[in-house]
Amino acid sequence: MKIGLFSDLHSNLNAFRVVMDFYREHPCDEYFCLGDVVGYGPQPDECCNEVKKFADLTILGNHDAAVCGRMNYTYYYEAARNVLDYHARLLSQENMAWLKEMPYKHKHDKGFTICHGSPIDPAEFNYVFFIEQANQLLPHYDELDHITFIGHSHLTKSFALTPDSAVDISASRITFEDDRKYIVTVGSVGQPRDYDNRACCTIYDTETRTIEYYRIPYDIEDTVRKLFDSEITYNFGKRLYLGI
């Protein structure tokens, strides 16, 4: 069974379109979005419409939660808050209701869990991209699924855990072993932050027990042009070019 896993579109429809095209050329049995459909970019409503049609299930991200009133985002920096307020005005009632119904976490019968950030207290949206953060999961080792796929950091950082230690295993292709548990970040479709500005998505093969990352170029210039024509600060467009 092949499963497409992607995350953090952040209202970047051009990036998501090339990811959908990629998956159509490399079809999977199921598709899961790991959150943050909205936030930062110029086309939140359009992205919601497309994800709803394409993904079998979408997990709640922190920006999704903020836009639909499921979390307090007053502590976000001003530019990010302004985009969330703007997106809340742009979303249709139907898409707002969809965000309000998204789950924080989902356990799949193939032995993996999906959530946006850390699987421990997922409503807190804690990050797991430093080894220190991975080590904080060790007291919860028995609670963890064999594999947990997450988004949130916009990176492709992954960790293998034993009851006593965590090891960084970030690679373009990861093979999963029985005697470890894994936290795997699937990267970002619409706003990568690993200095590679191409859209990122993954395919998990349950038969070979591997996950592979794919990077796909998209029309950044058109996305930035749409962003500049909106109420969103130009800095978010600059970040798309730099991949940060």
C-alpha positions as CSV (number, residue, x, y, z in Angstrom):
1,M,0.0,0.0,0.0
2,K,1.3,3.5,-0.9
3,I,0.3,6.5,1.1
4,G,0.8,10.1,0.1
5,L,1.7,12.4,3.0
6,F,2.0,16.1,2.7
7,S,1.7,19.2,5.0
8,D,1.9,22.9,5.4
9,L,0.4,24.2,2.1
10,H,0.0,27.7,3.6
11,S,-2.4,29.0,1.0
12,N,0.1,28.4,-1.8
13,L,-2.1,26.9,-4.6
14,N,0.6,26.8,-7.2
15,A,2.7,24.6,-5.1
16,F,-0.1,22.3,-4.2
17,R,-1.1,22.0,-7.9
18,V,2.3,20.6,-8.8
19,V,2.1,18.2,-5.8
20,M,-1.3,16.9,-7.0
21,D,0.1,16.5,-10.5
22,F,3.1,14.6,-9.1
23,Y,0.8,12.2,-7.1
24,R,-1.4,11.7,-10.2
25,E,1.8,10.5,-12.0
26,H,2.8,8.4,-9.0
27,P,-0.6,7.3,-7.6
28,C,-1.1,6.3,-4.0
29,D,-3.9,4.3,-2.3
30,E,-4.6,7.1,0.2
31,Y,-3.6,10.7,0.7
32,F,-3.3,12.6,4.0
33,C,-2.7,16.3,4.7
34,L,-0.9,16.9,8.0
35,G,-2.3,20.5,8.5
36,D,-1.8,24.2,7.9
37,V,-3.7,24.5,4.7
38,V,-4.1,28.2,5.5
39,G,-1.8,31.0,6.7
40,Y,1.0,33.0,5.1
41,G,0.0,32.7,1.4
42,P,-2.4,34.4,-1.0
43,Q,-5.1,31.7,-1.7
44,P,-6.5,30.1,1.5
45,D,-10.0,29.4,0.3
46,E,-8.8,27.9,-3.0
47,C,-6.4,25.6,-1.1
48,C,-9.1,24.5,1.2
49,N,-11.3,23.6,-1.8
50,E,-8.6,21.6,-3.4
51,V,-7.4,19.7,-0.3
52,K,-11.0,18.7,0.6
53,K,-11.3,17.1,-2.8
54,F,-7.9,15.5,-2.9
55,A,-7.0,14.2,0.6
56,D,-8.8,11.3,2.3
57,L,-8.2,13.1,5.6
58,T,-6.8,16.4,6.8
59,I,-5.3,17.0,10.2
60,L,-5.7,20.3,12.0
61,G,-2.6,22.6,12.0
62,N,-2.0,25.5,14.2
63,H,-2.8,28.1,11.5
64,D,-6.0,26.2,10.7
65,A,-6.9,26.3,14.4
66,A,-6.1,30.0,14.6
67,V,-8.2,31.0,11.6
68,C,-11.2,29.1,12.7
69,G,-11.1,30.2,16.4
70,R,-9.8,26.9,17.9
71,M,-6.8,28.5,19.5
72,N,-5.5,31.8,20.9
73,Y,-2.9,33.3,18.5
74,T,-2.4,36.7,20.2
75,Y,1.2,35.7,21.0
76,Y,2.0,35.3,17.3
77,Y,4.1,38.1,15.8
78,E,2.1,40.9,14.2
79,A,2.6,40.0,10.5
80,A,1.5,36.4,11.1
81,R,-1.6,37.6,13.1
82,N,-2.5,40.0,10.3
83,V,-2.5,37.2,7.7
84,L,-4.6,35.0,9.9
85,D,-7.2,37.8,10.4
86,Y,-7.1,38.4,6.6
87,H,-7.6,34.7,5.9
88,A,-10.5,34.4,8.3
89,R,-12.3,37.1,6.2
90,L,-11.5,35.3,2.9
91,L,-12.7,31.8,3.9
92,S,-16.1,30.6,2.8
93,Q,-18.5,29.5,5.6
94,E,-18.2,25.9,4.3
95,N,-14.4,26.0,4.5
96,M,-14.5,27.6,8.0
97,A,-16.8,24.8,9.2
98,W,-14.4,22.2,7.6
99,L,-11.5,23.6,9.6
100,K,-13.5,23.5,12.8
101,E,-14.2,19.8,12.4
102,M,-10.6,18.7,11.6
103,P,-9.1,16.2,14.1
104,Y,-5.8,16.8,15.9
105,K,-4.6,13.3,15.4
106,H,-5.4,10.1,13.5
107,K,-4.2,6.5,14.1
108,H,-4.1,4.4,10.9
109,D,-4.7,0.7,10.9
110,K,-1.3,0.2,9.1
111,G,0.6,1.1,12.3
112,F,1.2,4.8,12.0
113,T,-0.2,8.0,13.5
114,I,-0.5,11.4,11.8
115,C,-0.7,14.8,13.5
116,H,0.6,18.3,12.9
117,G,3.2,18.7,15.7
118,S,4.3,16.5,18.5
119,P,2.0,13.5,19.1
120,I,2.0,14.3,22.9
121,D,-0.7,16.8,23.6
122,P,-1.2,17.5,19.9
123,A,-3.5,20.5,20.6
124,E,-0.4,22.3,21.9
125,F,1.3,22.1,18.5
126,N,4.8,21.6,19.9
127,Y,7.7,21.2,17.5
128,V,10.0,18.2,17.0
129,F,12.9,19.2,14.9
130,F,15.8,19.5,17.4
131,I,17.3,16.4,19.0
132,E,16.4,17.8,22.4
133,Q,12.8,17.9,21.4
134,A,12.9,14.3,20.2
135,N,14.5,13.3,23.6
136,Q,11.6,14.9,25.4
137,L,9.4,12.2,23.8
138,L,11.3,9.3,25.4
139,P,9.3,9.3,28.6
140,H,6.2,8.7,26.4
141,Y,7.9,5.9,24.3
142,D,5.3,3.3,25.1
143,E,2.5,5.7,24.0
144,L,4.0,6.3,20.6
145,D,3.0,4.4,17.4
146,H,5.7,2.7,15.5
147,I,5.8,5.7,13.1
148,T,4.4,9.1,13.7
149,F,4.3,11.4,10.7
150,I,4.2,15.2,11.4
151,G,4.5,18.6,9.7
152,H,4.7,22.0,11.4
153,S,8.4,22.8,11.2
154,H,8.4,23.0,7.3
155,L,11.6,20.8,7.5
156,T,12.4,17.2,6.6
157,K,13.9,16.3,10.0
158,S,13.3,12.8,11.3
159,F,14.3,10.8,14.4
160,A,14.6,7.1,15.3
161,L,13.8,6.4,19.0
162,T,14.6,3.7,21.4
163,P,13.4,3.7,25.0
164,D,16.7,5.4,26.0
165,S,17.8,7.6,23.1
166,A,16.9,9.5,20.0
167,V,19.0,9.7,16.8
168,D,18.7,12.1,13.9
169,I,18.1,10.0,10.7
170,S,17.2,12.7,8.3
171,A,17.6,11.4,4.7
172,S,15.8,11.5,1.3
173,R,14.7,7.9,1.9
174,I,14.2,6.2,5.2
175,T,13.7,2.5,5.9
176,F,11.8,1.7,9.1
177,E,13.0,-1.1,11.5
178,D,10.9,-3.0,14.0
179,D,13.0,-2.3,17.1
180,R,12.7,1.5,16.9
181,K,10.0,4.1,16.8
182,Y,10.0,7.0,14.4
183,I,9.1,10.7,14.2
184,V,9.1,11.7,10.6
185,T,8.5,15.3,9.4
186,V,7.2,15.3,5.9
187,G,8.3,18.9,4.9
188,S,6.2,21.7,3.5
189,V,4.3,22.0,0.2
190,G,3.9,25.7,0.2
191,Q,6.6,27.2,2.4
192,P,9.7,25.1,2.8
193,R,12.3,26.3,5.3
194,D,15.2,24.0,4.6
195,Y,16.7,26.4,2.0
196,D,15.2,24.4,-0.8
197,N,12.3,26.4,-2.3
198,R,10.7,23.6,-4.2
199,A,7.5,22.1,-3.0
200,C,7.9,19.0,-0.8
201,C,5.8,15.8,-0.5
202,T,6.3,12.2,0.4
203,I,5.2,8.6,-0.3
204,Y,5.2,6.0,2.4
205,D,5.2,2.4,1.1
206,T,3.8,0.0,3.7
207,E,5.2,-3.0,1.9
208,T,8.9,-1.9,1.6
209,R,8.5,0.0,4.9
210,T,10.1,3.1,3.4
211,I,9.3,6.7,3.0
212,E,10.7,8.9,0.2
213,Y,10.8,12.7,-0.1
214,Y,10.2,14.4,-3.4
215,R,10.9,18.0,-4.4
216,I,9.0,19.7,-7.2
217,P,9.6,23.1,-8.7
218,Y,6.6,25.4,-9.1
219,D,5.8,28.9,-10.3
220,I,7.0,30.9,-7.3
221,E,6.9,34.2,-9.2
222,D,3.2,33.8,-9.8
223,T,2.5,33.0,-6.2
224,V,4.5,36.0,-5.0
225,R,2.7,38.2,-7.5
226,K,-0.6,37.1,-6.1
227,L,0.7,37.7,-2.6
228,F,1.8,41.2,-3.4
229,D,-1.7,41.9,-4.8
230,S,-3.2,40.9,-1.5
231,E,-3.0,42.5,2.0
232,I,-0.1,40.2,3.0
233,T,3.3,41.7,3.8
234,Y,6.0,41.3,1.0
235,N,8.4,39.5,3.4
236,F,6.3,36.3,3.1
237,G,7.0,36.4,-0.6
238,K,10.7,36.9,-0.1
239,R,10.8,33.8,2.1
240,L,9.3,31.6,-0.7
241,Y,12.2,32.5,-3.0
242,L,14.8,31.7,-0.3
243,G,13.2,28.6,1.1
244,I,13.3,29.9,4.6
